[in-house]
Amino acid sequence: MFAGVQQGIEPLAARMRPQELDDFVGQERVVGQGRPLRRMVERDEVPSMILWGPPGSGKTTLATIIAHRTKRRFTQLSAVSSGVADLRSAIAEAQDARQREGLATILFIDEIHRFNRAQQDALLPFVEDGTVTLIGATTENPSFEVVAPLLSRARVFRLEALDVEQMADVLRRAIADPVRGLGGQGVVADDDALHSIAEFAAGDARTALNVLEFAASMTEPDAEGAKVLTSESIESASQQRTLRYDRVGDSHYDTVSAFIKSMRGSDVDASLYWLARMLEAGEDPLFVVRRMVILAAEDVGLADPRALQVAVACQQAVHFLGMPEAALPMAETTVYLARAPKSNSAYAAYKLAVEDVMRSRNDAVPLHLRNVPTPLMRQFGYGNGYEYSHNYEGHVSPTQTYRPDSVEGHTYYEQGTLGDEARDSRS
C-alpha cells in the first residue's frame, strides 16, 4: 500500500466537497454574489430545478449545499439504481415529514436522464403540489432527456467545466487543508504541476483530486520530509486520459458540428483537431465520413466538383480499411475539403426550387415534355411542340420552356464566384 493511503478513509474528492456557497469554486454565473439562484437559496425559496453540466462540475455538491443552507430534508436517489418503488418510498417519507413535522423535502435525483418517461411522469404530481422540491442532475441536454411536463415545472441551470486556473485553486485548497485535505502530509506542488493535473482532468474536479491524491500517495518524502510532486509522478498517476465523449449525446453532435463548421470556414488545423477528437474517442468513422460527403456537396459544391469524388472515395476507403488506418484517408479528405474553395450555390438553388414546389400548384407536366411511348398518347398531344436541343445552334433551343407556366422564369441558381464555378462560362 502506498504511503498516506488508509483503508476506510473517504477519497480526497469526497472529503473536499465544499460545504458553503462561498467555498464553491467556479460557476459564478449560477451561484455568484447577486445571482438569482444564490438569492433564492439565501431566502429559502428554492424552486425545483435541473442542474445540467459535465462530470465533476459540482452538481451533487451544489445540491447538497442548497439542502444544508435551506435546512430542508435531503433525500438522494440515483436514477441508475432506483426505480418507481424507490420513488414512491421517498415521496411517502416526504409526505410524512410534511404532515408530522412541517418539514419540506429536497429530492435530489442524480443522473435523472436515466429515468424513463413513466418514472419521470411519476414525479409530476408531487413536484406540482410541493411535496418535494426536485433537484435533478444530468450530464445530458434536458431538452431531450427530461419530459416536457417535468421540465416546465423546473428551472434549468447550466454548470460549466472548471477552467485550468479554477481547477488549480481546488487543488491548492486540497493540499493546504489540514482537516479534510492533504495538509500536514508535506505535499508540495508548483503551478506547473497543478496546471498539468488540471489540463489532464479537462474540467472534472473529481478527476483532478483523484490524480492529486494518487500522486501524493506514491511520492516518497525527501530528506526534509516533503513530498514534491514532479511531472513524472503526475504522469504516472494520470495514466491514459479518457476523452469525454458520448456517441449518442450532446458531445456527439456538438463535436461534429464544430468539425463541419471548421471545414466550411476553411480552417485546416481546427478541422483536423475536431476529427482527431472524434476518432480518438471512438466515434464511428462512417458517421464522420458521411458528414464529409454532405459538406463536399453542400459547402464546396461547384467551386470544386472533385471534392465530392474525393469524399466518396474516402467513404469507400473507410469501408475497406477500418480503423485505425481509416484515419489516414479521412485526414487527407479533411485537409482537401477545408482548403477547397467554397460555394453553396447548388444547395441554395435546390432550397429555392423546393420552396416553389411547395407553394405553387402541383401543375401537370407540360404536354411537350411528356413521355410518348404509344401512338395513342401522340394523338392526345403528348410531345407535341418539343424542340430537340441538338437541332439548334449550341445544342440549345432559344425558345423551349421546361416548367409549368406557374413557375416558368423563376431563378433558383446564382453562379458562384470561386474556383471552377467562376471559370464555368455556362449560366
NORLIN-V795279 format. One record per pair of residues at least 24 apart in sequence whose ideal C-beta (glycine too) atoms are under 7 Angstrom apart, sorted by the first residue. I is the first residue (numbers start at 0). J is the second residue. Records with the same first field share a line. If there is no record, write none. Layout:
I=J  J
This chain:
1=216  217
2=216  219
3=184  215  216
4=216
10=209  212
11=173  180  208  211  212
12=205  208  209
14=179  180
15=172  173  176  179  180  208
16=60  63
17=60  64
18=64
19=64
20=64  68
23=57  60  61  64
24=161  165  168  169
25=161  165
26=57  158  159
29=156  158
30=61
36=156
40=65  68  69
43=69
45=69  132
46=154
47=126  132  133  152  153
48=134  153  154  156
49=135  137  141  145  153  155
50=134  136  156  158
51=137  141  155  157  158
52=157  158  159
53=138  160  202  203  243
54=138  203  205
55=202  203  204  205  206
56=158  159  160  161  202
57=158  204
58=136  158
59=109  136
62=107  134  136
65=105  134
66=105
71=102  103  104  105
72=96  102  103  104  105
73=105  107
74=104  106  107
75=107  109
76=108
77=109  110
78=108  109  110  111  113  114
79=110  113
83=118  121
86=118  121  122
90=125  130  131
93=130  131
94=130
97=130
103=132
104=131
105=132  134
106=131  133
107=134
108=133  135
109=136
110=136  137
111=135  136  137  145
112=137  139  144  145
116=146
119=145  146  149
120=146
122=149
123=148  149
126=152
127=152
139=248  249
140=249
160=201  202
161=202  204
163=194  197  198
166=197  200  204  207
167=193  194  197
169=204  207
170=196  207  211
173=208  211
181=215
184=215  226
185=220  224  225  226
186=215  226  228
187=225  226  227  228
188=228
192=228  230  233
195=230  233
196=233
199=237  240
201=243
210=236  237
242=276  279  280
244=280
246=281  282  283
255=287  290
259=290  294
261=337
262=294  333  336  337
263=294  298  341
265=337  338  341
266=337
267=334  337  338
270=333  337
271=330  333
274=329  330  333
278=326
284=317  322  325  329
285=317
287=329
288=313  314  317  329
291=332  336
294=336
295=336
297=343  346
298=341  343
299=336  339  341  342
300=342  343  344  345  346
301=342  344  345  415  419  420
302=339  340  341  342  415  417  418  419  420
303=339  340  418  419
304=419
306=335  336  339
309=335
310=336
340=417  418
341=417
342=415  417  418  420
344=412  413  414  415  420
348=411  412
351=411
352=411
355=406  409
359=405  406
360=405
362=403  405
365=403
368=401
